[in-house]
Amino acid sequence: MRLFVDLYEITLTPESAFGSALKGDTLFGHLCWQAAYDPELLNGGLGPWVKRYPEAPAVVISSAYPCFAGDERCYALRRPDRPGQWVATAGLPPAEKRKLLEQRKVGQAKKWLWVDHDLKVRDQPERLASERDLNQRALSELFDQRERPRPPVGIEHFCAGFKQMHNTIDRTTGTTGEGAFAPFEESAMCFLPGVRLAVFVLIEAEATDIERVTEALRRIGRWGYGKNASTGLGRFRVEQWRKCSPPPLKKTHGCYTLGPCVPAQGQFREFYYTPFVRFGRHGDRLAHAQNPFKNPVLMADDGAVGLPADPQVAAKPYVGRAVLGTSKALDTAIAQGYSIYLPIALENGHERTV
């Protein structure tokens, strides 16, 4: 059976603030709800593909990443989680020791990695970027293309967090109060206006096609994604999609993940990652179930790097496994424990600088 022969990129433009980060596993949950309401989005409806999910996922979707046009298309992916280079400072003069440690600190502050349109992940120091670098590139594209004057100095963040106040009205008094009716605040995030985000999608040819997946994402963006969508957060516009050709996984390559995942047992001989705990909660109508909360899932966050233990890993363009049994309200609920990966060379990954 032919599986996941095509990888696609879908470009999104945020149109509001977001209460939840655009993570692959949450986007997958939204897609499942769309398929539950519209069976035409998946051949045969959602039910059969939920049953087949542990063996043949219908769709695997990545987290969203900043993308830029410029002279050549490029992406800002999360800095790979890999063994860092050691810096030996014993016996060095104080001034030189301080200089080395300052250089290391500057490098650690760069949380992004530039990746070209060919999707080859080159883990090199000169390709690392800080949020300020992303911010400057985004502003350059936005204002140079539109022939507008540059904004005043002071915009430092590509994606800025803020606190949003919420009120619960006591209908007996017509105002807020104490306890359950006390005002409270929640975190949200806002991108620079006009920036674009790329989401990568693998599609099982027997299940659906890119046009239907794009339509599902368009509906999600229209009605809102993630937390506090009912208050206007999580809106985005789908711009376009294109087919991608990722490079092949070679023996000297590791797997760089594009979304949170749960590695399958025995899949990697070494695995480097940042732990990410998903404290899940149902959305849509199950948000009002007697117990809408899900069991927490320990995942490897975006940017994990795994060294395959089995050559058969290269036979599939995704890694990880299905996550079942997380829901207290719906026995058949599934979570995306799979992730799309890109090959990453690790020639310098284990070197020790002395």
Beta strands, then each sheet from edge to edge (+ up, - down):
strand 1: 6-14
strand 2: 59-68
strand 3: 74-78
strand 4: 86-87
strand 5: 112-116
strand 6: 128-129
strand 7: 159-166
strand 8: 184-191
strand 9: 196-203
strand 10: 236-244
strand 11: 253-257
strand 12: 268-272
strand 13: 275-278
strand 14: 297-300
strand 15: 305-308
strand 16: 318-320
strand 17: 323-324
strand 18: 334-335
strand 19: 338-345
strand 20: 352-353
sheet 1: 6+ 5- 3+ 2- 9+ 1- 10+
sheet 2: 4+ 20+
sheet 3: 7+ 8-
sheet 4: 12+ 15- 11+ 19- 16+
sheet 5: 13+ 14-
sheet 6: 17+ 18-
end
